[in-house]
Each structure stands twice: as structure tokens, then as C-alpha cells.
Amino acid sequence: GHVQLPLPQNVTLLSKDFDMILTWTPGEGSPPNVTYTVRYESQERMDKWIKVPHCKNIHSTSCNLTCVLPNFFVKVRARVKAVSGRLRSPWVESQFKEYHLDVELAPPVLYVNVKKNLIHVNASFPLATCVESFSWMYDLNLWEAGSEDKKQYEGIFRKNTVTIDTTALRGNYCLSARSSFQSIDFKHSKFSQPVCVLLNHKG
């Protein structure tokens, strides 16, 4: 009989933190030295499975496809097979996903620089270089610690600094931001952990 390796399980193309990643789990009873090879197919060219050079004979159970995608506006799917010595498993395919529609955003990291009567705020996103040119935005909230009353700064371009005049503010103020992106409708990440700063206190 023809011996096959167990099939990779739970093969999923998922969008996480601005990346498109194929994940899977080893088939039950897989040998310890098993490796995996991944290919993908785009709806622009069905039945043409394209090799992913950095995901050939890999030991890990995930493959980042973000920067090999030929078109962020077309659905793609991926497939994976297990390899061990001369043994192979059949290919197992994921569902289709489209980066532009399905992208899931991570909260930005805030950099807060307090000057005498100003706060400068920058947001940093965990972006792969191939998607940096998309029009990523962020929304920023500022509020006095303990208060529910938030001042909102919305739709700030990713690389832009927000400068806030703090002359009239005194006490402990907090800032938090979320990533936003316009596809068919607006997508948002969760808000980042608040960063709190003491303003204009008499030392």
C-alpha cells in the first residue's frame, strides 16, 4: 500500500495584526521531523498554485503570506502539505480571503512627548513594508484620568504627529489610540492601552 503522512489539520488563512497568515496544526501521529510546504492561488488565476519560497520545507506551523500576495484586492487561498523523507501528505486547502476586505487591525503603539505647553503624539503600526503605502489612519482620544469626557482626534494619517496644546490642562491626562482603515466601510482596531502623563503640575 501507499503510505501517506497524516494531513495537516485546522488549515486557516487568517488576517491578524495587518498580516495575512496561513496557520495549521500537525496531523495526529505526525513524525517529529515533519516539515511543511505552502502554496497559494489567486482568484485572478485559478488552478495556478504558486510556490512560496520562504515556506518550503519549514518546521513551523504558520506561513506569513502578506508580502507575496500579488494583489491586495483579489481573494486568495493557500494550501499546505506535510513532508517527511520520501513521504508526503495530500495538500489541504484554506478558505478564500482578501487582504483589503478582511484585514484585521492591531492597536497602534503611542509615543508621547511632553513639552512645556504641548504634547506631541505619534502612532506606530506593526506593518509589513509591502502594505505601508495603504492609507492607514488612527483615531486618538485624550481625557483626564477618572473622567468619561474624551476629546477625540479622528482620521489622522498614520505618519502624522498630533500636537495638543496643554496650556489649559492641569493634572493627570491619558491618551489612547486605535488604527482605522477604509475598505467598504471603516474598520477599527481595539484602542491601545492608555498612556498617562502629568501636565502642568506645580513641582
Summary of the structure (lengths in Angstrom):
residues: 203
radius of gyration: 22.8
end to end distance: 82.2
largest distance: 83.2
contacts: 582
relative contact order: 0.17
helix: 6%
strand: 49%
